[in-house]
Amino acid sequence: QIATMKQKLFHSSSSKLLVTITCLLSSNSRLLFASASGTSVISSPSSPRELSTQSSPTPPFITGRVFTNGIIQEVSSDDKMILAAGLGEMALADVFGCCSSKSSSSDACSSSSDDAKNMKRIIIGQMPQFTSQQSLVTLQSAIAAWDGGSGTWPQMTLHHRIKAVQTFIHHLQSKRTEIVTALMYEIGKNKVDAESEFDRTIQFIKQVIEYIQSNTHSEFGSDWDASNGSTRLFMKRAAIGIILCLGPYNYPLNETYATLIPALLMGNIILLKIPTTGGLSHLLTMEAFHKSFPPGTINFISGKGRVTMPPLMKSGRVDALAFIGASSAADRLIKDHPEPHRLKVFLQLEAKNMGVYMPNLFDDNEGTGEQVDWDSIMKETIAGTLSYNGQRCTALKLLFVPKDKSEGFASMLAERVENLHVGMPWEKKENPKDGTITYPQITPLPNRDRVEYMKALIQDAVSKGARVMNKNGGMIIGNQDESTLMVPAILYPVTPNCRLYTEEQFGPIIPIAPYDSLAEVITYAKDGKYGQQVSIFTSTSDHSHHSEESKIVADLIDRFSTVFGKININSQCGRSPDTAPFSGRRSSAMGVMSVSHALSEFSIPTLVSYKDDAGMTRNVIEGVEVHSNFLTTL
């Protein structure tokens, strides 16, 4: 049986009427999986993993636009060229949704292999493609706005900059529904997670402002410090200059704003590089920026990073780099700067976070102690490995399990993964017992490149002795040439010769590595390339002050404290809460992200001082304070 839910989007293009139909398989339909040997049709029984008959929201179409020097310019013609003020003609690239189909008839969702081939990703927007020269034109807008530090925004009082950011929040909130829909369609984030990203971003901005306004922090100019003998000091954080800000595709709003907003509040000028994937949400923010900030305070650049970014760095006019992404790309950008010694660098990069499962978990389970709460452990494991399809830098990416218990662990995990809800981001399922609504835990990957990378990692592991432990693990639901909806794959045993042992998969693959002794785990941590976080799972019993188990876990914590930025006990890795420092070592990070630390990362403590000479200089200071923006306090 096939139930088709049709949503028609009428969109004029060269006088042709494009009818976009979004289809979903019904709960009783057959699922098509694509494997290396070809496409097969597998019946799907009624289970929590089945695709619901749920109509999708109307697919968005977000027009290409640019925002530079305070001017927004949208698409002005049908030939995919736009004329932007000061930029000349600019090409547009189509942006495809990750989870829709395009057809002229409702037969697109037929379960036969022939009709499945009709499933196509639809165009949900267009992105301007800056050239190298156009990125340099945009840089000139930033240079003018900075004006050697004398521009309108850097010279504005902190009080007025806060007011501007609060105005921005007001205007941004009116775009919530549009941004959430864009996140669902472009990067496959389920509805709850997309809403959470937007709401957490707003909350983060408010927390940063509240931290500044608490008025207990001398770095924001609270008062003169008289604790240094006869020297009087006024200390306030001031801007660095022009910040090149590059955010990731997986959290395009939240991660980007975690650097962008603190940098703005400190008076910096921003060049925002829109991510190639996940960038449509940024186009929807332009009006809010336009209504809130002086011209040139923030400027958007889109298109290919390897085309647009090197000229900016080579100009030497970028003062700081705020980069969230791959370390290899960060290295290239830093090397392009003619004076890298003066480039302030903030990086949040990749990771290979371990989950370490202690032997005592399995001893207890055999009846030698209290019963282990495997429901809790499995819940944290699945959330840690597969939240947003494992596309998080903080995801658990390699699970170390005692060798003699590892296969049983893999089977237990596989059983739970097989019951996950796989589907489209907007699908909701209602529990008939209590009426609660849930959305799919596994959704489409953002593009085919990610699918092909997952396949390559799985094939490599299998060729070296690993097995896919869960039913249909790694298979694609739908047309293998178009669909990006992948069933998670649990790989066991993953050994040091497998790519998955060291490479960050950043997707729905769970590699399980058996270990004979904890010395192997410690060696992996000590010799590894990355150093973001680790999770240690241990039994909650038999941890008295003098117990051997407590000593073993304590030794791991001590050793890991010089390797990782965060050590989690019986819980998944994660960035939250935003008030806590989010750090890392080695190739995982440079700099610290949090409500307070980000303000420090993008500012310089600047002092005004004088000697207390019987009040003579103090008279001068009192006269100056009346007119100085820098010497004002909150």
Residue pairs with C-beta under 8 A, 6 or more apart in sequence:
1 26
1 28
1 29
2 25
2 26
2 29
2 109
2 110
2 111
3 24
3 25
3 26
3 29
3 53
4 21
4 23
4 24
4 106
4 108
4 109
5 22
5 23
5 24
5 53
5 54
5 55
5 56
6 21
6 22
6 23
6 106
7 20
7 21
7 22
7 55
7 56
7 57
7 58
7 59
8 19
8 20
8 21
9 18
9 19
9 20
9 58
9 59
9 61
10 17
10 18
10 19
11 17
11 18
11 20
11 61
13 78
14 78
19 104
20 59
20 100
20 102
20 122
21 101
21 102
21 103
21 105
21 106
21 108
22 55
22 56
22 59
22 100
22 101
22 122
23 101
23 103
23 106
23 108
23 109
24 51
24 52
24 53
24 54
24 55
24 56
24 109
24 423
24 424
24 427
25 31
25 51
25 109
25 111
26 51
26 53
27 46
27 50
27 51
27 52
27 53
28 46
29 44
29 51
29 111
30 41
30 42
30 43
30 44
30 111
31 41
31 42
31 43
31 44
31 51
31 477
32 39
32 40
32 41
32 42
32 111
32 113
32 116
32 477
32 478
32 479
33 39
33 40
33 41
33 42
33 472
33 475
33 476
33 477
33 487
34 40
34 475
34 476
34 478
34 479
34 480
34 483
35 474
35 475
36 455
36 459
39 113
39 116
39 479
39 480
41 111
41 113
42 472
44 50
44 51
47 419
48 419
48 420
48 421
48 429
49 418
49 419
49 420
49 421
49 422
51 422
51 423
51 424
51 427
51 477
52 423
52 427
52 428
52 429
54 423
54 424
54 426
54 427
54 428
56 100
56 424
56 426
57 181
57 184
57 426
59 97
59 100
59 122
59 124
59 185
60 124
60 125
60 178
60 181
60 182
60 185
60 280
61 123
61 124
61 125
62 95
62 124
62 125
62 126
62 182
62 280
62 283
62 284
63 74
63 75
63 125
63 126
63 283
64 74
64 75
64 82
64 92
64 125
64 126
64 127
64 128
64 283
65 72
65 73
65 74
65 75
65 82
65 128
65 283
65 286
66 72
66 73
66 82
66 84
66 87
66 90
66 128
66 300
66 302
67 73
67 286
67 289
67 290
67 298
67 299
67 300
68 84
68 85
68 86
68 87
68 137
68 138
68 141
68 296
68 299
68 300
69 85
69 86
69 141
69 144
69 145
69 295
69 296
69 299
70 290
70 293
70 294
70 295
70 296
70 297
71 84
71 85
71 295
72 286
72 287
72 290
73 82
73 83
73 84
73 85
73 87
74 82
75 82
75 92
75 126
76 82
76 83
77 83
80 91
80 92
80 126
81 89
81 90
81 91
81 92
82 89
82 90
82 92
82 128
83 89
83 90
84 90
84 128
86 137
86 141
87 130
87 134
87 137
87 138
88 134
90 128
90 129
90 130
90 131
90 134
91 128
91 129
92 126
92 127
92 128
92 129
93 126
93 127
93 129
93 303
94 123
94 125
94 126
95 123
95 124
95 125
95 126
95 127
95 186
95 279
95 280
96 121
96 122
96 123
96 124
96 447
97 121
97 122
97 123
97 124
97 185
97 186
98 121
98 185
98 186
98 187
98 188
98 444
98 445
98 446
98 447
98 484
99 121
99 184
99 185
99 188
99 424
99 425
99 443
99 444
99 484
99 485
100 121
100 122
100 124
100 185
101 108
101 109
101 118
101 119
101 120
101 121
101 122
101 482
102 108
102 120
102 121
102 122
103 118
103 119
103 120
107 115
107 118
108 115
108 118
108 119
109 115
109 119
110 116
110 118
116 478
116 479
117 479
117 481
118 479
119 478
119 479
119 482
119 483
120 482
121 482
124 182
124 185
124 186
124 280
125 182
125 186
125 280
125 283
127 274
127 276
127 279
127 280
127 283
127 302
127 303
128 302
128 303
129 302
129 303
129 304
130 138
130 301
130 302
130 303
130 307
130 308
131 303
131 307
131 308
132 307
132 308
132 310
132 311
133 311
134 308
135 301
135 303
135 307
135 308
135 309
135 311
135 312
136 311
136 312
136 315
138 271
138 299
138 300
138 301
139 242
139 271
139 311
139 312
139 315
139 317
141 295
141 296
141 299
142 242
142 269
142 270
142 271
142 296
142 299
142 317
143 242
143 317
144 151
144 296
145 151
145 152
145 153
145 269
145 294
145 295
145 296
145 297
146 154
146 241
146 242
146 269
147 154
149 155
149 239
149 241
151 269
151 294
151 296
152 294
152 297
153 161
153 264
153 267
153 269
153 293
153 294
153 296
153 297
154 238
154 239
154 267
154 268
154 269
155 267
155 629
156 164
156 267
156 294
156 629
157 629
157 632
158 212
158 220
158 221
158 236
158 265
158 267
158 632
158 634
159 632
159 634
161 264
161 265
161 267
162 209
162 212
162 213
162 265
164 292
164 293
165 205
165 209
165 261
165 264
165 265
165 292
166 209
167 291
167 292
168 288
168 289
168 291
168 292
168 293
169 202
169 205
169 206
171 287
171 288
171 291
171 292
172 202
172 285
172 288
173 202
174 288
175 284
175 285
175 287
175 288
176 195
176 198
178 284
179 194
179 198
179 253
179 281
179 284
179 285
180 191
180 194
180 195
180 198
181 194
182 280
182 281
182 284
183 189
183 194
183 197
183 198
183 252
183 253
183 278
183 281
184 190
184 191
184 194
184 425
184 426
185 425
186 277
186 278
186 279
186 280
186 281
186 446
187 249
187 250
187 252
187 277
187 278
187 446
188 389
188 425
188 443
188 444
188 445
188 446
188 484
189 197
189 388
189 425
189 443
190 425
190 426
190 439
190 440
190 441
190 443
191 425
191 426
191 428
191 439
192 439
193 387
193 388
193 439
194 425
197 251
197 253
197 254
198 253
200 254
200 578
201 253
201 254
201 257
203 578
204 254
204 257
204 258
204 261
204 578
204 595
205 257
205 261
207 578
207 579
207 595
208 261
208 262
208 265
208 595
208 598
208 599
209 265
211 217
211 595
211 596
211 599
212 220
212 265
212 599
212 634
213 634
215 222
215 634
216 222
218 225
218 235
219 235
219 236
219 237
219 599
219 600
219 605
220 236
220 237
220 634
221 234
221 235
221 236
221 630
221 631
221 632
221 633
221 634
222 633
222 634
223 234
223 633
224 232
224 233
224 234
225 232
225 233
225 234
225 235
226 232
226 612
230 611
230 612
230 613
231 609
231 610
231 611
231 612
232 609
232 610
232 611
232 612
232 618
232 621
233 607
233 608
233 609
234 607
234 608
234 609
234 631
235 605
235 606
235 607
236 605
236 606
236 630
236 631
237 266
237 599
237 600
237 603
237 604
237 605
237 606
238 266
238 267
238 603
238 604
238 606
238 630
239 266
239 267
239 268
239 269
239 602
239 603
239 604
240 266
240 268
240 319
240 320
240 344
240 602
240 603
240 604
241 268
241 269
241 319
241 320
242 268
242 269
242 270
242 271
242 317
242 318
242 319
242 320
243 259
243 263
243 268
243 269
243 270
243 271
243 318
243 319
243 320
243 321
243 322
243 602
244 271
244 273
244 309
244 312
244 313
244 318
244 320
244 321
244 322
244 323
244 333
245 256
245 259
245 260
245 263
245 270
245 271
245 272
245 273
245 322
246 273
246 275
246 305
246 309
246 321
246 322
246 323
246 324
246 325
247 255
247 256
247 257
247 259
247 260
247 272
247 273
247 275
247 324
248 255
248 256
248 275
248 278
248 324
248 325
249 275
249 276
249 277
249 278
249 279
249 446
250 278
250 388
250 391
250 392
251 392
252 275
252 278
252 279
252 281
252 282
253 281
253 282
255 324
255 348
256 272
256 282
256 324
258 578
258 593
258 598
259 322
259 324
259 346
259 593
259 598
259 601
259 602
260 270
260 272
260 298
260 322
262 598
262 599
262 601
262 602
263 270
263 320
263 322
263 598
263 602
264 270
264 293
264 297
264 298
265 599
266 599
266 602
266 603
267 603
268 320
268 602
268 603
269 296
269 297
269 298
270 297
270 298
270 299
271 299
271 301
271 312
271 318
272 282
272 298
272 299
272 300
272 301
273 301
273 302
273 305
273 308
273 309
274 282
274 283
274 300
274 301
274 302
275 282
276 303
276 304
276 305
277 446
277 447
278 446
279 302
282 300
286 300
289 297
289 298
301 308
301 312
302 308
305 329
309 333
309 336
310 332
310 333
310 336
312 318
313 321
313 333
313 334
313 336
313 337
314 336
314 337
314 338
316 337
316 338
316 339
318 337
318 343
319 342
319 343
319 344
320 343
320 344
320 345
320 346
320 602
321 330
321 333
321 334
321 343
321 344
321 345
321 346
321 347
322 346
322 601
322 602
323 329
323 330
323 333
323 345
323 346
323 347
323 348
324 347
324 348
324 349
325 349
326 349
326 350
327 347
327 349
327 350
327 587
330 345
330 347
330 349
334 340
334 343
334 345
337 343
344 601
344 602
345 590
345 591
346 590
346 591
346 593
346 601
346 602
347 589
347 590
347 591
348 393
348 582
348 584
348 588
348 589
348 591
348 593
349 393
349 530
349 584
349 587
349 588
349 589
349 590
350 393
350 504
350 506
350 530
350 587
350 588
351 393
351 394
351 397
351 504
351 530
351 531
351 532
351 533
351 584
351 588
352 397
352 398
352 502
352 503
352 504
352 528
352 529
352 530
353 394
353 395
353 396
353 397
353 398
353 530
353 532
353 533
353 534
353 535
353 573
354 396
354 397
354 398
354 399
354 400
354 521
354 524
354 525
354 534
354 535
355 381
355 384
355 385
355 396
355 398
355 399
355 400
355 534
355 535
355 537
356 400
356 518
356 521
356 534
356 535
356 536
356 537
356 556
357 399
357 400
357 401
357 402
357 409
357 537
358 536
358 537
358 538
358 539
358 549
358 552
358 553
359 402
359 405
360 369
360 538
360 539
360 542
360 549
361 372
361 377
361 537
361 538
361 539
362 402
362 405
362 409
363 369
363 539
364 370
364 371
364 372
364 539
364 541
364 542
365 371
365 372
365 374
369 539
369 541
369 542
370 539
370 540
370 541
372 539
373 540
374 412
376 570
377 537
377 570
378 412
378 413
378 416
380 535
380 537
380 570
380 571
380 572
381 396
381 399
381 413
381 537
381 572
382 413
382 416
382 417
382 420
382 441
383 572
384 395
384 396
384 535
384 572
384 573
385 395
385 396
385 397
385 399
385 510
386 395
386 417
386 420
386 441
386 442
386 488
386 508
386 510
387 395
387 441
387 572
388 443
389 442
389 443
389 445
389 486
389 488
389 507
389 508
390 397
390 488
390 505
390 506
390 507
390 508
390 509
390 510
391 445
391 506
391 507
393 532
393 588
394 532
394 533
394 572
394 573
394 574
394 575
395 506
395 573
396 535
396 572
396 573
397 504
397 505
397 506
397 511
398 494
398 500
398 501
398 511
398 513
399 409
399 510
399 511
399 512
399 513
400 513
400 514
400 515
400 520
400 521
400 524
401 409
401 410
401 512
401 513
401 514
401 515
402 514
402 515
403 514
403 515
403 516
406 492
406 493
406 512
406 513
406 514
407 492
407 493
409 512
410 469
410 490
410 492
410 512
411 469
413 469
413 490
413 510
413 512
414 469
414 470
414 471
414 473
414 490
415 470
417 470
417 473
417 488
417 490
417 510
418 470
418 471
420 441
420 442
420 488
421 427
421 429
421 438
421 439
421 440
421 441
421 442
422 440
422 441
422 442
422 443
422 477
422 485
422 487
423 440
423 442
423 443
423 485
424 440
424 443
424 444
424 485
425 439
425 440
425 443
425 444
426 439
427 439
427 440
428 437
428 438
428 439
429 437
429 438
429 439
430 436
430 437
431 437
431 438
442 485
442 486
442 487
442 488
442 508
443 485
444 483
444 484
444 485
444 486
445 451
445 454
445 484
445 485
445 486
445 507
445 508
446 484
447 484
448 482
448 484
450 484
450 506
450 507
451 476
451 484
451 486
453 505
453 507
454 474
454 486
454 489
454 505
454 507
454 508
454 509
455 474
456 499
457 499
457 500
457 503
457 505
457 509
458 468
458 474
458 489
458 491
458 509
460 498
460 499
460 500
461 491
461 494
461 498
461 499
461 500
461 511
462 468
462 491
464 495
464 497
464 498
465 493
465 495
466 491
466 492
466 493
466 494
466 495
466 498
466 500
466 511
467 491
467 492
467 493
468 474
468 489
468 490
468 491
469 490
469 491
469 492
469 512
470 487
470 488
470 489
470 490
472 487
473 487
473 488
473 489
473 490
474 486
474 487
474 488
474 489
474 509
475 486
475 487
476 483
476 484
476 485
476 486
476 487
477 483
477 485
477 486
477 487
478 485
486 507
486 508
487 508
488 508
488 509
488 510
489 508
489 509
489 510
490 509
490 510
490 512
491 498
491 500
491 509
491 510
491 511
491 512
492 511
492 512
492 514
493 512
493 513
493 514
494 500
494 501
494 511
494 512
494 513
495 501
495 513
496 502
498 511
500 509
500 511
501 511
501 513
502 528
502 529
504 530
505 511
515 521
518 552
518 556
521 556
522 556
522 559
525 534
525 559
525 560
525 563
525 564
526 559
526 563
528 563
528 586
529 586
529 587
530 584
530 586
530 587
530 588
531 563
531 564
531 565
531 584
531 585
531 586
531 587
531 588
531 589
532 564
532 565
532 566
532 573
532 584
532 585
532 588
532 589
533 564
533 565
533 566
533 567
533 568
533 573
533 574
533 584
534 560
534 563
534 564
534 566
534 567
534 568
534 573
535 568
535 569
535 570
535 571
535 572
535 573
536 553
536 556
536 557
536 567
536 568
536 569
536 570
537 570
538 549
538 553
538 569
538 570
539 549
540 570
542 549
543 549
543 550
543 553
544 550
553 569
557 567
560 567
561 567
563 585
564 584
564 585
565 581
565 582
565 583
565 584
565 585
565 588
565 589
566 573
566 582
566 583
568 574
575 582
575 593
578 594
578 595
579 594
579 595
579 596
580 594
581 592
581 593
581 594
581 597
582 592
582 593
582 594
582 597
583 589
583 591
583 592
583 593
591 597
591 601
592 598
592 600
592 601
593 601
606 630
608 630
608 631
610 617
610 618
610 620
610 621
611 617
612 618
624 631
625 631
625 632
